[in-house]
Amino acid sequence: MAFTGTFDHNLDAKNRLTIPSKFRAELSKGVFLSRAMDNCISLYPSQTYTDMAEQALSQVRNPLSQQGRELRRLLYGNALETELDSAGRVMLTPKFLEHAGIGREVVITGVGDCLELWDRSTWEGYESDLTARASDLTESLGHTT
């Protein structure tokens, strides 16, 4: 399943985020939250994250090297395995919220293999810039709009 679309949601008083219902079945076997490279949180199905991490680590020639150790810290130290509750919500920890600068208003956007969780105002600024650069991005791939 490809995660697509953009949805506006709010955190509840306990920092739980309701996941759109159309994604819950795909996420019912567990999820990984990960501090993304951008100012957002990535939410992956457990198996997808596990496969991605294993593939990335398989590219390291020496797993005991500094690069191998740092990559494991990056992939596993910045991730949290959790699950959706019976109401289809995921709990976001203060550390993740701080990383993404998320207040109460959250944008959930699908990016194919995962969902990204953004602070609404941060997302609005980013999306505006992304839209402005859309033709450059597609041209860099050899496509024209």
C-alpha positions in Angstrom: 0.0 0.0 0.0 1.3 3.4 -0.9 0.6 6.1 1.7 -0.9 9.1 -0.1 -2.8 12.3 0.7 -2.6 15.0 3.3 -4.8 15.3 6.4 -5.2 17.8 9.1 -5.5 16.5 12.7 -5.0 17.7 16.3 -3.2 16.0 19.1 -5.3 15.3 22.2 -4.4 16.3 25.7 -2.2 13.2 26.1 -0.3 13.8 22.9 -2.1 11.1 21.0 -2.6 11.5 17.2 -5.5 9.8 15.4 -4.3 8.1 12.3 -6.6 8.4 9.2 -8.9 5.3 9.1 -7.8 4.2 5.6 -4.3 3.5 6.9 -5.1 1.7 10.1 -5.2 -1.8 8.7 -1.8 -1.4 7.1 -0.4 -0.2 10.5 -2.2 -2.7 12.7 0.9 -4.9 13.1 2.9 -2.1 14.7 4.7 1.0 13.7 8.0 2.7 14.0 8.2 6.4 14.8 11.5 7.9 13.5 12.9 11.4 13.8 13.2 12.3 10.1 16.0 14.3 8.5 13.5 17.1 7.9 11.6 18.8 10.8 9.0 16.0 10.9 8.3 12.6 12.3 8.2 9.5 10.0 5.7 6.8 10.8 6.5 3.5 9.1 4.8 0.1 9.3 7.1 -2.0 11.5 8.2 -4.4 8.7 8.9 -1.6 6.3 11.2 0.2 8.8 12.9 -3.1 9.8 13.6 -3.9 6.1 14.8 -0.4 5.4 17.2 -0.4 8.3 18.6 -3.8 7.5 19.1 -2.8 3.9 20.9 0.4 4.9 23.1 -1.6 7.3 23.9 -4.2 4.7 25.7 -1.5 2.7 28.2 -1.0 5.4 31.4 -2.9 4.7 32.5 -3.3 8.3 29.6 -3.3 10.8 32.2 -2.6 13.6 33.5 0.5 11.8 32.7 4.0 13.0 30.3 4.4 10.1 28.5 1.1 11.0 28.2 2.1 14.7 26.9 5.6 13.8 24.4 4.3 11.3 23.0 1.9 13.8 22.7 4.7 16.3 21.0 6.9 13.8 18.6 4.2 12.6 17.7 2.7 16.0 18.5 5.4 18.5 16.2 7.8 16.7 13.3 5.4 16.3 10.6 4.0 18.6 8.6 0.8 18.0 5.0 1.2 19.1 1.5 0.4 18.0 -1.8 2.1 17.4 -4.3 1.9 20.3 -7.8 0.5 19.9 -9.0 4.0 18.7 -6.4 4.1 15.9 -4.2 6.6 17.7 -0.4 6.8 18.3 1.3 8.4 21.2 3.9 11.0 20.4 6.6 11.4 23.0 8.0 14.9 24.0 11.3 14.1 22.3 9.6 13.5 18.9 7.3 16.5 19.3 10.3 18.7 20.1 12.3 17.4 17.1 9.4 18.2 14.7 8.3 21.4 16.5 4.8 20.1 16.7 2.2 21.9 18.8 -1.4 20.7 18.8 -2.1 21.1 15.1 -0.6 18.3 13.0 -0.5 17.6 9.2 -0.2 13.9 8.3 1.1 13.5 4.7 1.6 10.3 2.8 5.0 9.9 1.1 4.7 6.4 -0.3 6.3 4.0 2.1 5.4 6.0 5.3 3.5 8.8 6.7 5.1 12.1 7.8 3.8 14.1 10.8 4.4 17.8 10.6 3.5 20.9 12.6 0.8 22.5 10.6 2.5 25.9 10.2 5.8 24.3 9.3 4.1 22.2 6.7 2.3 25.1 5.2 5.6 27.0 4.7 7.4 23.9 3.4 4.6 22.9 1.0 4.5 26.4 -0.4 8.2 26.2 -1.2 7.9 22.7 -2.5 5.1 23.7 -4.9 7.2 26.6 -6.1 10.1 24.2 -6.9 7.9 21.5 -8.4 8.9 22.2 -12.0 12.6 22.2 -11.1 12.3 18.9 -9.3 10.5 17.2 -12.2 13.0 18.7 -14.7 15.9 17.3 -12.7 14.4 13.9 -13.4 14.2 14.6 -17.1 10.5 15.4 -17.0 8.8 18.6 -18.0 5.5 20.0 -16.6 
